[in-house]
Amino acid sequence: MKKRLFVTIMLMASASAFAQDGSWKKQESSGLFSLGTRNTISMFNDDHAVGKGIGGQFRIQFSDHINTEWHSDYITSKDRHYTFRSDYHIGWSVMYYPGKNIFFEKLLQPYFIAGHCFDYSIVRGQANENNFADRLSMATQAGIGTHLNITRQFDCSLSAQYMLHFGK
């Protein structure tokens, strides 16, 4: 697990070394609105189950270097034959694009990301669905990522983040 996280971080860090030749025209990025979907994989649950989820997001960019992301996710996981877990997340993040000459015309656009979210989790027994526990909590997250810019209007973004939950 730690090896996978290390490899992911190293791949994302190597993407930040991608250079551009300076021939791009500067375009103002503030006020840019983006809308999209999310696919989520959660690998650090206490019950050692891998969670998979889907969600939606929108972004509002404040400047060439600062973007915001507002999201909601629904994630499910299963712990062998014992429990089924559902997590609902809603939150926001700030994305920082490092370096000079920030343009979305180049193929890779690396970024740092940090934010906050609220979580609602339900864990149910698989043998008896009336046996359940739920909780509300909040978390902060931080990580790195990159946009894979297919066109100026369409990108796929990959990020790896670590979430720190507050409470039990």
N, C-alpha and C positions, 0 to 999 in steps of 0.2 A: 504494500500500500504506500509506504513512504517512498519507495523507489519510483512508483508511478507518478506521485506528486512531484518529486524532484525532476524527473524527465519532462513533465509538463511545464514546470517553471523554467527549466533550461531552454526548452523549445520557444516559449514565449519571450524569454530574454534575448535569445538569438534573433528573433523577429525584430526587436527594437534596433538592431544594428543595420537594418535595411536602409540604404541611402537613396536619395534622389539627386538628379543631376542639376537641379535648379532651373530647368527650362519651363517649369509649370507657371502659369499665370496665377497670381494671387486672387482668390475670390473670398469675399466676406462670408463667414460661416455663421455669424450670430443670428439667432431667430430661426434657424433651421429646425423643422419639425419632422420626426421620423416615427413610423408606426410599424410594429412587427410582432412576431410570435417568439416564444422561447421554448427550448427543450432543456430540461434540467436533469442532471445526475448527481445524487447525493451519496457520497461514499463514506461518510463518517458518522453513522448512526450508532447509538449505544448498543443496539441489538444486532449489530454487524450485518444488517440487511442493506442492500443497495437500493436506494430510492430512485424512481424514474418519474418524471413529470413533464407537464406542459403548462404554458401560460402565455400572457400577452404583455406587451410593453410599449411605451412611447418615450421618445427622447426630445428634449428641447435643448438646443445648443446656445450657450451664452456668449462664447467667443471662439477664436481659432483654437485655443488650448483647453477650454472648459466646456464639457457637455454634461447633461443630466439624463438619468434613466429612471423611469417610474414604471414599476412592474407588479404583477401578481402571478403566482404560481400555484398549481395543485400537484402535489407529489405523493406517490403511494409506494409503500414497501411492504415486504412480507418476510417475517422471521421464521424460516423453515415451516413447521406445521403448527406454530403456536399462536402468533399474532399477525394482525394486519394493521398497518399504520397509514393514516392520511394526514398530510400537512398542507395547510393553506398559508401562503406568504403574501404579504403586500408590503411594498417598500420603495425606496428610492436610493440612487447612487449618484456620485459625482465622478466623472471620468476626466482624467487629465492627460492630454497629449503632449509628451515631452519633445524637446528639441526645437529647432528653427524650421521655418517653411512647412507649416502644417497644412496639407492639402489632402483631399480625399480622392484625388485622381490617381495616386500611386496605389499599387496592388495591396500592400500591407500598411496599416495605420495602427501602430502599437499604442497602448494606453495603460495607465494605472487607474484602478477603480476602488472606491471606498463608499460605504453607505450604511443604511439602517433599514431594518424591516420588523414587522410585527408578524407573529406566527400563531396559528391555532392548530393544535395537534390532537388527534384522536387515535388511541390504540385500542383495538377490539380483539377479543379472543376469537380464533377461527372456529373452535368447537361450539362456542356460545356467544353470539353477537350481543347479548344483553350484558355480558361481562366486558366493561370498557372503562377507560380513564381518558380524560381530556384536560387540556390546559392552554392558557394564553401565555405567551412570552414574547420577548423581543430580542433582537440580536444586532450586532454590527458585523459587517463583512469588509474584507479588503483583498485585493489581488491584482493580477495583471491580465491583459488581454490584447487582442488585435482584431481589427476589422479586416476582412478579406473583401476588398472593394471590387465587385464584379462590374458595376457601372457606377456613375455618380449617384444614381437614384436607388441602387440595390446593393446591399452588402450582407455578408454572413459574418457574425462576430463570434469569436471563441474567447472565453475567459475562464480562469481558474481562480476561485476565491475561497478564503477560509472564513467561516462564520463563528463568531464568539457569542454564545447565548447567555443571557442574563437570567438568573433564577435556577430552579431545579431542572 
